[in-house]
Amino acid sequence: MALPYSGTGLGAVGRLADGFTIGLLLPDGRRYDTHDRPAITRAVAALCPKCTVVTANARGDQATQDRQLSEMLADGVRVLILIAVRPEDTVAQVAGAKLLRAKVIAYDRLANGPVDAFAGFAGPRADVTRRPAALLDITREAGSAARLAVDLASGKAVYGTTTVANGTTASIPAVMIHPAARFTASGGSDAGNDG
């Protein structure tokens, strides 16, 4: 059985030996600044010590995130990890990034448009109040996004555990994280059950 892969990985935008910049676009909220950003930054540093991560937080405003993405592209950033404010409203920005040969990894929320890959949860999102399992989930998701970003940037084809589709792309390689801490139908926790 073949794993889902992205042929869009071909065409490097950076070299591991030289390092490159990865843009991290946050949508809002304390969770992303407090948990995801540091986890992604650590994972990138482990995979590519010469790489840097620049971050922008849209504070819940789609127009702000659109401007931040455009500014990163204007500054020469060609690898983007995008946590969209409104995933359904990202087509134009993602398509514009692709025209500039940028690699776009949708993270946590599947952005619309021609994204190269997706890292997210198979089931409910991490609830950071349900520690430590939820923080482990975020770390696993962040590590997957970092791996996808580094591999795509260095020209490797990326493989996912499955494929997903958004409004414009039918077969996006995806790494889906099965949460260690999630809610059951009765509202209780089945922490640790990854079934």
C-alpha positions as CSV (number, residue, x, y, z in Angstrom):
1,M,0.0,0.0,0.0
2,A,1.5,3.3,-1.0
3,L,1.4,6.3,1.4
4,P,-0.2,9.5,0.2
5,Y,2.5,11.9,-1.0
6,S,2.9,15.4,-2.4
7,G,4.8,15.7,-5.7
8,T,4.8,19.5,-4.9
9,G,7.7,18.8,-2.6
10,L,9.9,18.9,-5.7
11,G,11.6,22.2,-6.2
12,A,13.5,23.2,-3.1
13,V,13.2,26.7,-1.7
14,G,16.0,26.3,0.8
15,R,18.9,24.0,1.9
16,L,19.3,22.5,5.3
17,A,23.1,23.2,5.3
18,D,22.4,27.0,4.8
19,G,19.1,27.2,6.7
20,F,16.0,29.2,5.7
21,T,13.2,31.1,7.3
22,I,9.8,29.5,8.1
23,G,6.9,31.8,8.6
24,L,4.4,30.8,11.3
25,L,1.0,32.5,10.9
26,L,-1.1,32.3,14.1
27,P,-4.8,33.0,14.1
28,D,-5.4,34.2,17.6
29,G,-5.5,33.1,21.2
30,R,-3.3,32.2,24.1
31,R,-3.0,28.5,23.1
32,Y,-1.2,29.2,19.9
33,D,1.3,31.7,21.4
34,T,1.8,29.7,24.6
35,H,1.9,26.1,23.3
36,D,2.0,25.7,19.6
37,R,4.5,28.4,18.7
38,P,7.2,27.2,21.1
39,A,6.6,23.6,20.1
40,I,6.9,24.3,16.4
41,T,10.0,26.5,17.0
42,R,11.7,23.7,19.0
43,A,10.8,21.1,16.4
44,V,12.2,23.2,13.6
45,A,15.4,23.8,15.5
46,A,15.9,20.1,16.1
47,L,15.3,19.3,12.4
48,C,17.2,22.3,10.9
49,P,19.5,24.1,13.4
50,K,20.3,26.9,10.9
51,C,16.6,27.6,10.2
52,T,14.7,30.4,11.8
53,V,11.0,30.8,12.5
54,V,9.3,34.2,12.2
55,T,5.8,34.5,13.8
56,A,2.8,36.7,13.3
57,N,-0.4,36.6,15.2
58,A,-3.5,37.9,13.5
59,R,-5.5,38.3,16.8
60,G,-8.6,36.9,15.2
61,D,-8.7,39.2,12.2
62,Q,-8.5,37.6,8.7
63,A,-7.5,40.9,7.0
64,T,-4.6,41.2,9.4
65,Q,-3.5,37.6,8.6
66,D,-3.7,38.3,4.9
67,R,-1.4,41.3,5.3
68,Q,1.0,39.4,7.5
69,L,1.2,36.5,5.0
70,S,1.9,39.1,2.2
71,E,4.6,40.8,4.2
72,M,6.3,37.5,4.9
73,L,6.3,36.7,1.2
74,A,7.7,40.2,0.4
75,D,10.4,39.6,2.9
76,G,11.5,36.4,1.1
77,V,9.9,33.8,3.3
78,R,9.1,30.8,1.1
79,V,7.9,28.3,3.7
80,L,4.7,29.0,5.6
81,I,2.9,27.1,8.4
82,L,-0.6,28.6,8.3
83,I,-3.2,28.3,11.1
84,A,-5.9,30.2,9.3
85,V,-8.2,32.6,11.1
86,R,-11.0,31.6,8.7
87,P,-9.9,28.6,6.7
88,E,-12.6,29.1,4.1
89,D,-11.2,32.6,3.2
90,T,-7.6,31.6,2.4
91,V,-7.8,30.7,-1.3
92,A,-6.4,34.0,-2.7
93,Q,-3.6,34.2,-0.2
94,V,-2.5,30.6,-0.5
95,A,-2.7,30.8,-4.3
96,G,-0.6,34.0,-4.3
97,A,2.0,32.2,-2.2
98,K,2.1,29.3,-4.6
99,L,2.7,31.7,-7.5
100,L,5.8,32.8,-5.7
101,R,6.9,29.1,-5.3
102,A,6.3,29.1,-1.6
103,K,5.4,26.0,0.3
104,V,2.3,26.2,2.4
105,I,1.5,23.8,5.3
106,A,-1.9,24.1,6.8
107,Y,-1.8,23.4,10.5
108,D,-4.6,22.6,12.9
109,R,-7.3,24.1,10.6
110,L,-7.4,22.9,7.0
111,A,-7.0,26.1,5.0
112,N,-8.7,26.4,1.6
113,G,-6.5,26.8,-1.5
114,P,-3.6,24.8,-3.0
115,V,-1.8,23.9,0.2
116,D,1.1,21.5,0.0
117,A,0.3,19.5,3.2
118,F,-1.7,19.4,6.4
119,A,-1.0,18.5,10.0
120,G,-4.0,18.3,12.3
121,F,-6.1,16.1,14.6
122,A,-8.2,13.1,13.7
123,G,-11.0,14.0,16.0
124,P,-11.4,16.7,18.6
125,R,-8.8,19.4,18.9
126,A,-6.5,19.5,21.8
127,D,-8.0,20.9,25.0
128,V,-5.0,22.5,26.8
129,T,-6.9,22.3,30.1
130,R,-6.6,18.5,29.9
131,R,-2.9,18.3,30.6
132,P,-0.5,16.5,30.2
133,A,-2.0,14.5,27.4
134,A,-3.3,17.5,25.5
135,L,0.2,19.2,25.6
136,L,1.6,16.0,24.2
137,D,-1.0,16.1,21.4
138,I,0.1,19.7,20.5
139,T,3.8,18.7,20.6
140,R,3.1,15.8,18.2
141,E,1.0,18.0,15.9
142,A,3.7,20.7,15.9
143,G,6.5,18.2,15.2
144,S,4.5,16.9,12.2
145,A,4.1,20.4,10.8
146,A,7.8,21.2,11.3
147,R,8.8,18.0,9.6
148,L,6.5,18.7,6.6
149,A,7.8,22.3,6.4
150,V,11.5,21.3,6.5
151,D,11.0,18.4,4.0
152,L,9.0,20.5,1.5
153,A,11.5,23.4,1.8
154,S,14.4,21.2,1.0
155,G,12.7,19.7,-2.0
156,K,11.6,16.3,-0.7
157,A,8.3,14.8,-1.5
158,V,6.3,14.5,1.6
159,Y,4.2,11.6,2.8
160,G,1.2,11.7,5.0
161,T,-0.8,9.1,6.9
162,T,-3.8,9.9,4.7
163,T,-5.1,12.5,2.3
164,V,-7.6,15.3,2.9
165,A,-9.5,17.6,0.6
166,N,-10.5,21.2,0.9
167,G,-12.6,23.4,-1.4
168,T,-9.9,23.6,-4.1
169,T,-7.6,20.6,-3.7
170,A,-8.7,17.0,-3.7
171,S,-5.7,15.1,-2.5
172,I,-3.6,16.9,0.2
173,P,-1.0,14.7,2.1
174,A,-1.9,14.9,5.7
175,V,-0.4,13.7,9.0
176,M,-3.4,13.2,11.3
177,I,-2.7,13.0,15.1
178,H,-5.0,10.8,17.1
179,P,-5.5,12.8,20.4
180,A,-4.4,11.2,23.6
181,A,-7.0,13.3,25.6
182,R,-10.4,13.7,24.1
183,F,-14.0,13.9,25.2
184,T,-16.3,10.9,25.0
185,A,-19.9,11.2,23.9
186,S,-21.0,11.3,27.6
187,G,-18.8,14.3,28.2
188,G,-16.2,12.4,30.2
189,S,-12.6,11.9,29.3
190,D,-11.1,8.8,27.7
191,A,-7.6,10.1,28.1
192,G,-5.0,7.7,26.9
193,N,-7.4,5.8,24.7
194,D,-6.1,6.3,21.2
195,G,-8.5,3.9,19.5
